[in-house]
Amino acid sequence: MGPPDAVAPTLLGCWLVTDRPDGRVALRLTEVEAYAGDGTDPAAHSHRGPTPRAAVMFGPPGRLYVYFSYGVHWCANVVVGAAGEGSAVLLRAGDVVVGEELATARRPAARTGRDLARGPARLTQALAIGPADRDADLLDPASPVRLHRGDPPADVSAGPRVGISVATELSWRFWATGATSVSAFRPGGRRRRPAGQDGRP
């Protein structure tokens, strides 16, 4: 728990694990993005307060915030702020280290292993994360979705967040330097309304 831009890089190297009826998949996180809920980050879903969609972001920490992006795919975030703060870290990419065959079955369009969880939508698909996982306790050993401490990368890089049109000056995207599963950077475009964590208000 702490400021999202401080917590985010510490999640790199951690393992995200899901246990489903068809088996277990685990990945090592290689890319994340921080979003602050203290009123200074208009790109965060929590910027407008605890709306029904973003209520999970307001704590307690260690919970999974899952949302539907562009009406197409799910994205997953770890709540990292104190209760009531609204800060979270978007899980952008990872390397599948357990259950690659199962992840490949879920992601048949992936050309190589590095593409299985390269990007936030692919990550949730590989892990079979969806709306039923919203508010899951990632620190509970009995949870079907869990976060485990792992070895940190040798080097961490930082840069602008992907696909947003506000608060673009913040270098709050962090990735394991040299990791091949890191998603391609795409800057956000001009929009008539402020963008959110998924490029939507």
SULKAUR-V225440 format. One record per run of one state. SS is the DSSP state (~ for helix, > for strand, _ for the rest). FROM is the first residue (numbers start at 1). LEN is the number of residues. If there is no record, write none. Layout:
ss=SS from=FROM len=LEN
ss=SS from=FROM len=LEN
This chain:
ss=_ from=1 len=3
ss=~ from=4 len=8
ss=_ from=12 len=3
ss=> from=15 len=6
ss=_ from=21 len=2
ss=> from=23 len=13
ss=_ from=36 len=9
ss=~ from=45 len=4
ss=_ from=49 len=6
ss=~ from=55 len=4
ss=_ from=59 len=4
ss=> from=63 len=7
ss=_ from=70 len=3
ss=> from=73 len=7
ss=_ from=80 len=8
ss=> from=88 len=11
ss=_ from=99 len=1
ss=~ from=100 len=7
ss=_ from=107 len=6
ss=~ from=113 len=3
ss=_ from=116 len=2
ss=> from=118 len=1
ss=_ from=119 len=1
ss=~ from=120 len=8
ss=_ from=128 len=3
ss=~ from=131 len=3
ss=_ from=134 len=3
ss=> from=137 len=1
ss=_ from=138 len=7
ss=> from=145 len=4
ss=_ from=149 len=7
ss=> from=156 len=4
ss=_ from=160 len=13
ss=> from=173 len=4
ss=_ from=177 len=25
